[in-house]
């Protein structure tokens, strides 16, 4: 074998080694990217799943049967403008609902619930059954809708969560 052939083979080996190194680095980068993506998605899913339980929901709006927005005081035929309320869910399958112009002791209702996709099937302690509907935006809960008489009351996340 001539010195030129030996030099050419050496160049080819070095080139193959560089290509192998580049391929290995690309594979490692792809594995790292996939792992980071998986961790982010899992954390986002857990955040979305726990959002229901780790949040105090408060009435933010209401709509009548024609889907026109109305004041919350109209929903309960109340002359009070300081209408309040809250809705909380616990991981053990219980919930509490309070809607009143007064204080929670004026009428907090509780019961159990089951989550079925974005529908919350609720049973109050006295036996009444209802459903709450989760409305999402970018995978996170935007509002929880509750039908009340001919109205829909929408609960949004409170700026101050008491459940955390």
N, C-alpha and C positions, 0 to 999 in steps of 0.2 A: 504494500500500500504506500502510495506516495505521500510526502508531507502535505501536499495540497488537499488530498482526500481526507487525511487525518484532521486537518484544520477544519474542513467542511463538515465532517461528522461532529466535531466538537461544537461548532456553531449550531448545528441542528439540535444536539442534545441540550445546549443552553437555551435555545428557543423553546423547545418542548418543556423544559423545566420552568421557564417564565410563564408559558401558557398554563401549565398545571398550577402554578402558584396563583395566577390571576383567577382561574376557575375556582380554586379553593376559596379565595377571598370573596368572590362573588357569592358562592354558596353560603359562606359564613355570614355575609351581610344580609342575604335573603332570609336565613334562619333567624337572625337577630330581629330583622324587620317584622317577620311573621310573629315572633314571640311578643314583641312590644305591642303590635296590633291586637293580638289576642288578649293581652293583659288589659289594654285600654277598653276593649269591647266588653270584657268580663266586668271590669269596674263600672262601666257605664250601665250595663245590664243590672248589676247589683244596686247601683244608685237608683235606677228607675224602679226596680222592684221594691226597694225599701222606702222610696219616696212616699208611698201611700201611708206607711206606718209611722214614719218619722216626721210627720207634718201635721200641724194644726190647720184645718181648713176652715175658712170663714166665708159667709155669704158675700159675694162681690157684685152680683147682678141677678136680675130676674127677667123673664120674658113671659108674655101672655100667650094665649092659644094662637094668635096671629103672628107670633114670633117678634112682636114689638117689645122693646125694652121698657120695663116699668120700674117704678120705685119699689124697694122691698116692703115699705109700709103698705103699699097697695095689696100685696100678696096676702097679708094677714089682716086686711081691713083695719089697720091701726092708724091712729092719729099721731103716733110717735114718729119722729124723724130720726131718732137715735136707735135705729134697729140694729140688733147684734145677733150673734150666733156663732156656733162652732160645730165642727164635725171631726171626730178623731177615730182612728182605727188602730187596733193593737194586733200584734202578731199572733196572739192566742185566739183570734177570731171573734173578738168583741168590738163593739163600737158605741160611741155616745154622740147624740145629736141634741143640740140646743139652739133654738131660734126664738128670740123674744126681744122686746124692747127693754126688758128688765135685766135680771142677773141669772146666772145658770141655775140657781136654786129654784127659780120660778118655773122650771119645766124642762129638765134634762131627761131625754129618753135614751134608753140603752137597749142593747140586744146583741145578737150574734149575726155573723155574715160569712158568706163564702164568695171567693173571688173566682169568676168564670170569664177569663179573658179580660175584657174591659168593662164587664158588667159585675157589679157588686150586688149579690142577692142577700137582702137583709131581712131578718125577723126580729121585730121588737119584742121585748119581754112580755108584753100583754097579748102577743099573738099576731099582731098586724104584720103583713109582709109587704115589702116594697123592693124596688131596685134603684140603685144609683148607677150612673153611667160615667165612665172615665173618658175624658176628651184629652187627647195627647197632642203635643207639638214637639217635633224633633225627638220623639221617643219618651219624653218626660210628660208627666201629668200637668196639663194646663188648668183644667177645671174638672170638678165632679158635679154632675147634673142630677138633681132630685126633682121629680114631679110632685107638685103639691097643688091639689085641686086642679084648676085649669091653667096653672102656671108651672114654669120650670125655674128652679132656683139654682144658681151656679155658685159653687164654692171654689175659692182659689186659696193658694197657700198663704198663710199669714206671714207677715214680715218677722214676727216674733213667734217662734215655735216653742210651745210649752212642753212638748213630748220628748225633747232631746235631752 
